Amino acid sequence: MQRIEGRAQHYAWGSPTAIPGLLGQDATGEPYAEYWLGAHESAPSLVGGSPLDAMIAADGKDILGTATLERFGGRLPYLMKILAADRPLSIQAHPNREEAEAGFARENEAGVPIDAPDRTYRDAWPKPEAIIAITPFIGLCGFRDPVRTVYLIEQLGVAEELGSVIAPLTHRRGSAALAQVFLDVLSFEGDRLRLVDLVVDAAADHTEDDAELGDLARALVKLGNAYPGDRGILAALLLNVVTLQPGEGMSLGAGNMHAYLHGVGIEVMANSDNVLRGGLTTKHIDVDELMRVVRFEAEEPTLLPVEAVGPRTYHYGTSAPEFTVWRVDPGETPVPVPGTGARIGLVLDGDAHVTGGGETLDLHRGESVLLSAGDCATVSGTGVLYVSGPGI
């Protein structure tokens, strides 16, 4: 049982205040987009000043445990983050394991440097992920039923202008139609880009509407302010708009097209940094690979099931073998820290006292603990403890 220190990532879309506030640090004006807790080679957390990935390489069995070693090799299989979006992230999807392994090998064989801007695969791992809201959290998740998409476009008053774009949705309405429209939007240039401003202007007249139309209109205006004229705004028309309340979460599997628009959350994922972008970005978009990886199927976003598994202890159910998540609510009576294998616990909204092996770590808001596979511990205090561990 040891303290673990995460690594901040300063992407432009991040909030300058949310993560420093959670960590008890002074804001510097620099955007803090993510705070990584894990052993990804690009930004490993520190334990006693040593990088966690190096510690695992030297002592993997004791830290990870036999089950994780047998399933995932000498690698912590998950990455835990605080994510703070002040402005929308790119529309993106992530590969499954087979796609990641093949893509990583292919780019290595082609001699593409790992840090090259046109590199798609940074590692050979999939990237299923889950987001749990700390503040109200707005995102796009999966393709909406084409029938509803056409209806919403009609309600925005732009169906005539977008007629040639959405025609496949009105004629076929299957996965091939979604793929055709999405690919068409990604190819927009020249005079066709005027449709982006047309849609955003129309959405501005519906931001006070109720239900799905108002949610979509507000999202489109937010995207228009952040990425004026970006063709990705038209791609966003095809996606479900989701608002999570604090404590709620959703899961995003391989091939799910999504984007986070605003809010602070705990994000847990497989230990990967593979991102295939599809809009709302100035970074490289690999259209061919995107079309191979994305799941062009209409789907309803579903909240993660939350199950009480003990006193003050709740499990967020995911299907990913690489990770799972628990929440331990505040209380004076010590309760077991859940899970097996190597776990990372992050304290929010108070203090937590983690006791195990004859010692107690007093953790304040924003501080974290690493429990190795053999560590058993209890926790009490005024803080909420989010715990990530292997999903096996």
C-alpha positions as CSV (number, residue, x, y, z in Angstrom):
1,M,0.0,0.0,0.0
2,Q,1.7,3.2,-1.2
3,R,0.8,6.7,-2.2
4,I,0.7,7.3,-6.0
5,E,1.1,10.6,-7.8
6,G,-0.6,11.1,-11.2
7,R,0.6,13.0,-14.2
8,A,-1.3,16.0,-15.6
9,Q,-2.0,16.5,-19.3
10,H,-2.4,20.0,-20.6
11,Y,-4.5,19.7,-23.7
12,A,-6.1,22.9,-25.1
13,W,-9.7,21.7,-24.3
14,G,-9.0,21.3,-20.6
15,S,-10.3,23.5,-17.7
16,P,-7.8,25.7,-16.1
17,T,-9.4,25.3,-12.6
18,A,-11.3,22.0,-12.2
19,I,-8.4,19.6,-11.9
20,P,-6.2,22.0,-9.8
21,G,-9.2,22.5,-7.6
22,L,-9.7,18.7,-7.1
23,L,-6.0,18.3,-6.4
24,G,-5.8,21.2,-4.0
25,Q,-3.4,23.1,-6.2
26,D,-3.4,26.7,-7.3
27,A,-4.6,27.4,-10.8
28,T,-1.9,28.8,-13.1
29,G,-4.1,29.6,-16.1
30,E,-2.8,26.6,-18.0
31,P,-5.5,24.2,-19.1
32,Y,-5.6,20.9,-17.2
33,A,-7.4,18.4,-19.4
34,E,-6.5,15.1,-17.7
35,Y,-4.8,13.7,-14.7
36,W,-3.5,10.2,-15.4
37,L,-3.2,7.5,-12.7
38,G,-1.6,4.3,-14.1
39,A,1.4,2.9,-15.9
40,H,1.0,4.0,-19.5
41,E,4.5,4.4,-20.9
42,S,3.8,7.9,-22.2
43,A,3.0,9.3,-18.7
44,P,3.4,6.8,-15.9
45,S,2.4,7.7,-12.4
46,L,5.0,8.0,-9.7
47,V,5.3,5.9,-6.6
48,G,7.9,7.1,-4.1
49,G,9.4,9.1,-7.0
50,S,9.7,6.0,-9.3
51,P,7.6,5.5,-12.5
52,L,5.0,2.8,-12.0
53,D,5.7,1.1,-15.3
54,A,9.4,0.6,-14.3
55,M,8.3,-0.8,-10.9
56,I,6.0,-3.3,-12.6
57,A,8.7,-4.3,-15.0
58,A,11.0,-5.0,-12.0
59,D,8.4,-6.6,-9.7
60,G,5.3,-7.4,-11.8
61,K,4.1,-10.5,-9.9
62,D,3.9,-8.8,-6.5
63,I,2.2,-5.6,-7.8
64,L,-0.1,-7.1,-10.5
65,G,-0.8,-10.6,-9.1
66,T,-0.8,-13.9,-10.9
67,A,-4.2,-13.6,-12.6
68,T,-3.3,-10.2,-14.2
69,L,0.1,-11.5,-15.3
70,E,-1.4,-14.6,-17.0
71,R,-4.2,-12.6,-18.8
72,F,-2.3,-9.3,-19.7
73,G,1.4,-10.0,-19.3
74,G,3.5,-7.6,-17.3
75,R,1.3,-4.6,-17.9
76,L,-1.2,-2.8,-15.6
77,P,-4.3,-3.4,-17.8
78,Y,-6.2,-0.1,-17.0
79,L,-5.6,3.6,-16.9
80,M,-7.6,5.9,-14.5
81,K,-8.1,9.6,-15.2
82,I,-9.7,12.7,-14.0
83,L,-11.0,14.4,-17.2
84,A,-12.1,18.1,-17.2
85,A,-13.5,19.3,-20.5
86,D,-14.0,23.1,-20.7
87,R,-14.6,22.8,-24.5
88,P,-15.5,19.8,-26.7
89,L,-13.1,17.1,-27.5
90,S,-12.8,15.6,-31.0
91,I,-15.3,13.1,-32.3
92,Q,-13.5,9.8,-32.0
93,A,-13.6,6.0,-31.7
94,H,-11.2,3.4,-30.4
95,P,-10.1,0.0,-31.7
96,N,-10.7,-3.5,-30.4
97,R,-7.7,-5.7,-29.5
98,E,-7.3,-7.3,-32.9
99,E,-7.5,-3.9,-34.7
100,A,-5.0,-2.3,-32.3
101,E,-2.5,-5.1,-32.6
102,A,-2.7,-5.2,-36.4
103,G,-2.6,-1.4,-36.7
104,F,0.4,-1.0,-34.3
105,A,2.4,-3.7,-36.1
106,R,1.5,-2.1,-39.5
107,E,2.7,1.3,-38.6
108,N,5.8,0.0,-36.9
109,E,6.7,-2.0,-40.1
110,A,6.1,1.2,-42.1
111,G,8.6,3.1,-39.9
112,V,6.1,5.6,-38.6
113,P,7.6,7.2,-35.4
114,I,5.5,6.7,-32.3
115,D,5.2,10.5,-31.8
116,A,4.5,11.3,-35.4
117,P,1.4,13.5,-35.9
118,D,0.0,11.1,-38.6
119,R,0.5,8.1,-36.4
120,T,-2.8,6.4,-35.5
121,Y,-1.8,3.5,-33.2
122,R,0.4,4.5,-30.2
123,D,0.3,1.0,-28.7
124,A,-1.1,-2.5,-29.4
125,W,-4.0,-2.3,-26.9
126,P,-7.7,-1.7,-27.3
127,K,-9.3,1.2,-25.5
128,P,-12.8,0.5,-24.2
129,E,-13.6,3.1,-21.6
130,A,-16.1,4.3,-19.0
131,I,-16.9,7.8,-17.8
132,I,-18.5,8.6,-14.4
133,A,-19.7,12.1,-13.9
134,I,-18.4,14.3,-11.1
135,T,-20.3,17.3,-12.3
136,P,-23.1,17.4,-14.9
137,F,-21.4,15.9,-17.9
138,I,-22.5,16.3,-21.6
139,G,-21.3,14.1,-24.4
140,L,-22.1,12.5,-27.7
141,C,-22.4,8.7,-27.7
142,G,-23.2,6.4,-30.6
143,F,-25.3,6.8,-33.7
144,R,-28.9,7.9,-33.2
145,D,-31.7,5.9,-34.9
146,P,-31.7,7.4,-38.5
147,V,-35.5,7.9,-38.3
148,R,-35.1,10.2,-35.3
149,T,-32.1,12.0,-36.9
150,V,-34.1,12.9,-39.9
151,Y,-37.0,14.0,-37.7
152,L,-34.7,16.3,-35.6
153,I,-33.2,17.8,-38.8
154,E,-36.7,18.6,-40.0
155,Q,-37.5,20.2,-36.6
156,L,-34.3,22.3,-36.9
157,G,-35.7,23.5,-40.3
158,V,-32.7,22.5,-42.4
159,A,-34.0,19.3,-44.0
160,E,-34.3,20.9,-47.5
161,E,-30.8,22.3,-47.4
162,L,-29.4,19.0,-46.2
163,G,-31.6,16.9,-48.5
164,S,-28.8,15.4,-50.6
165,V,-26.7,14.7,-47.4
166,I,-29.4,12.8,-45.5
167,A,-31.0,11.1,-48.4
168,P,-29.4,7.7,-47.6
169,L,-31.0,7.9,-44.1
170,T,-34.4,8.3,-45.6
171,H,-34.0,5.5,-48.2
172,R,-32.1,2.7,-46.4
173,R,-31.7,3.6,-42.7
174,G,-29.3,0.8,-42.0
175,S,-25.6,0.7,-41.1
176,A,-24.6,1.2,-44.8
177,A,-26.6,4.4,-44.8
178,L,-25.0,5.7,-41.7
179,A,-21.5,4.9,-43.1
180,Q,-22.3,6.6,-46.4
181,V,-23.5,9.8,-44.7
182,F,-20.6,9.9,-42.3
183,L,-18.1,9.5,-45.1
184,D,-19.8,12.1,-47.1
185,V,-19.6,14.6,-44.3
186,L,-15.9,13.9,-43.8
187,S,-15.3,14.9,-47.4
188,F,-17.0,18.3,-47.2
189,E,-15.0,21.1,-48.7
190,G,-15.5,24.4,-50.6
191,D,-19.1,25.7,-50.9
192,R,-20.6,22.7,-49.1
193,L,-19.0,23.8,-45.9
194,R,-21.5,26.7,-45.7
195,L,-24.0,24.0,-44.5
196,V,-22.1,23.9,-41.2
197,D,-22.9,27.5,-40.4
198,L,-26.5,27.0,-41.6
199,V,-27.0,24.2,-39.2
200,V,-25.5,26.1,-36.2
201,D,-27.5,29.2,-37.0
202,A,-30.7,27.1,-37.1
203,A,-29.8,25.4,-33.9
204,A,-29.4,28.8,-32.1
205,D,-33.2,29.2,-32.5
206,H,-34.0,26.0,-30.6
207,T,-31.7,26.1,-27.6
208,E,-34.6,26.8,-25.3
209,D,-36.6,23.9,-26.6
210,D,-37.4,20.9,-24.4
211,A,-36.2,17.3,-24.6
212,E,-34.1,15.9,-27.5
213,L,-34.3,18.8,-29.9
214,G,-33.1,21.3,-27.2
215,D,-30.3,19.0,-26.2
216,L,-29.1,18.7,-29.8
217,A,-29.5,22.4,-30.5
218,R,-27.4,23.3,-27.4
219,A,-24.8,20.8,-28.4
220,L,-24.5,22.1,-31.9
221,V,-24.2,25.7,-30.7
222,K,-21.5,24.7,-28.3
223,L,-19.6,22.9,-31.1
224,G,-20.1,25.9,-33.4
225,N,-18.5,28.2,-30.9
226,A,-15.6,25.9,-30.3
227,Y,-15.0,24.7,-33.9
228,P,-16.5,27.3,-36.3
229,G,-17.0,25.9,-39.7
230,D,-15.8,22.4,-38.8
231,R,-17.4,19.6,-40.9
232,G,-17.4,17.5,-37.7
233,I,-20.4,19.5,-36.6
234,L,-22.5,17.8,-39.3
235,A,-21.1,14.4,-38.1
236,A,-22.4,15.3,-34.6
237,L,-25.9,15.6,-36.1
238,L,-25.9,11.8,-36.3
239,L,-25.0,11.1,-32.7
240,N,-27.0,10.8,-29.5
241,V,-26.6,13.6,-27.0
242,V,-26.2,12.4,-23.4
243,T,-26.2,14.3,-20.1
244,L,-24.9,12.4,-17.1
245,Q,-25.7,13.6,-13.6
246,P,-23.0,13.3,-10.8
247,G,-22.5,9.7,-9.9
248,E,-23.9,8.4,-13.2
249,G,-21.7,6.7,-15.8
250,M,-21.7,5.3,-19.3
251,S,-19.6,2.8,-21.1
252,L,-18.1,3.2,-24.6
253,G,-16.9,0.0,-26.3
254,A,-14.7,-0.5,-29.3
255,G,-16.0,1.3,-32.5
256,N,-18.4,3.6,-30.6
257,M,-18.3,7.1,-32.1
258,H,-18.3,9.7,-29.3
259,A,-17.2,13.0,-28.0
260,Y,-17.1,14.7,-24.6
261,L,-18.5,18.2,-24.7
262,H,-18.3,19.6,-21.2
263,G,-17.9,18.5,-17.6
264,V,-15.7,16.8,-15.1
265,G,-15.6,13.0,-14.6
266,I,-13.6,9.9,-13.6
267,E,-12.6,8.1,-16.8
268,V,-11.3,4.6,-16.7
269,M,-10.1,2.7,-19.7
270,A,-7.9,-0.1,-21.0
271,N,-4.2,1.0,-20.7
272,S,-4.0,2.6,-24.2
273,D,-3.7,5.9,-25.9
274,N,-5.2,4.8,-29.3
275,V,-7.6,7.4,-30.7
276,L,-9.1,7.5,-34.2
277,R,-10.5,11.0,-34.8
278,G,-13.4,11.8,-36.9
279,G,-13.9,15.5,-36.7
280,L,-13.7,18.6,-34.5
281,T,-9.9,18.5,-34.6
282,T,-6.9,19.9,-36.4
283,K,-5.1,16.6,-35.9
284,H,-4.7,13.7,-38.3
285,I,-7.9,11.9,-39.5
286,D,-7.2,8.5,-41.0
287,V,-10.5,8.1,-42.9
288,D,-9.8,4.6,-44.2
289,E,-8.9,3.2,-40.7
290,L,-11.8,5.1,-39.2
291,M,-14.3,3.5,-41.6
292,R,-12.9,0.0,-40.7
293,V,-13.1,0.5,-36.9
294,V,-16.3,2.5,-36.4
295,R,-19.4,0.5,-35.6
296,F,-22.1,2.1,-37.9
297,E,-25.1,0.9,-36.0
298,A,-27.8,2.8,-34.3
299,E,-27.7,2.4,-30.5
300,E,-29.3,3.8,-27.4
301,P,-26.8,5.1,-24.9
302,T,-27.2,3.2,-21.6
303,L,-26.1,4.1,-18.1
304,L,-23.6,1.9,-16.3
305,P,-25.5,-0.3,-13.9
306,V,-24.6,0.6,-10.3
307,E,-24.9,-2.3,-7.7
308,A,-24.5,-2.1,-4.0
309,V,-21.8,-4.7,-3.1
310,G,-21.3,-3.9,0.6
311,P,-21.7,-1.2,3.2
312,R,-21.3,2.2,1.4
313,T,-19.7,0.3,-1.6
314,Y,-21.0,0.4,-5.1
315,H,-19.8,-1.3,-8.3
316,Y,-20.1,0.2,-11.8
317,G,-20.7,-2.8,-14.1
318,T,-18.7,-2.9,-17.3
319,S,-18.0,-5.8,-19.7
320,A,-14.3,-4.9,-20.2
321,P,-11.8,-7.4,-18.9
322,E,-9.1,-4.7,-18.6
323,F,-10.9,-2.6,-15.9
324,T,-13.7,-2.2,-13.5
325,V,-14.7,0.6,-11.1
326,W,-16.1,0.9,-7.5
327,R,-17.2,3.9,-5.4
328,V,-16.9,3.9,-1.6
329,D,-19.0,6.6,0.0
330,P,-18.0,8.5,3.2
331,G,-18.4,6.9,6.7
332,E,-16.8,6.7,10.1
333,T,-16.8,2.8,10.2
334,P,-14.0,1.3,8.1
335,V,-15.1,-0.9,5.2
336,P,-13.0,-3.0,2.9
337,V,-11.4,-1.5,-0.2
338,P,-13.0,-3.5,-2.9
339,G,-11.4,-5.5,-5.7
340,T,-8.5,-7.8,-6.3
341,G,-5.2,-7.4,-8.1
342,A,-3.5,-4.0,-8.4
343,R,-6.0,-1.3,-7.6
344,I,-5.8,2.5,-7.6
345,G,-8.0,4.6,-5.3
346,L,-8.6,8.3,-5.8
347,V,-10.2,10.5,-3.0
348,L,-12.7,13.2,-3.8
349,D,-14.7,15.6,-1.7
350,G,-12.9,15.0,1.7
351,D,-10.3,12.9,3.5
352,A,-9.9,9.2,3.5
353,H,-8.0,6.9,6.0
354,V,-6.8,3.8,4.3
355,T,-5.5,1.1,6.7
356,G,-3.7,-2.1,5.9
357,G,-0.6,-4.1,6.8
358,G,-0.4,-2.3,10.1
359,E,-0.2,1.2,8.7
360,T,-2.7,4.0,7.8
361,L,-2.4,6.4,4.9
362,D,-4.3,9.7,5.5
363,L,-5.3,10.9,2.1
364,H,-6.7,14.3,1.3
365,R,-8.9,15.4,-1.5
366,G,-7.2,14.6,-4.8
367,E,-4.7,12.2,-3.4
368,S,-4.4,8.5,-4.4
369,V,-3.3,5.1,-3.1
370,L,-1.9,2.1,-5.0
371,L,-2.8,-1.3,-3.5
372,S,-0.7,-4.2,-4.8
373,A,-2.4,-7.6,-5.5
374,G,-1.7,-8.9,-2.0
375,D,-2.8,-5.8,-0.2
376,C,-5.9,-5.9,1.9
377,A,-7.1,-2.6,3.3
378,T,-10.1,-0.7,4.8
379,V,-11.2,2.8,4.3
380,S,-13.1,5.4,6.4
381,G,-13.4,9.2,6.4
382,T,-15.3,12.0,4.9
383,G,-14.2,11.5,1.3
384,V,-15.6,9.6,-1.6
385,L,-13.1,6.9,-2.8
386,Y,-13.2,5.8,-6.5
387,V,-11.3,2.5,-7.0
388,S,-10.2,1.1,-10.3
389,G,-8.9,-2.4,-10.8
390,P,-8.7,-5.3,-13.3
391,G,-12.0,-6.4,-14.7
392,I,-11.1,-10.1,-14.6
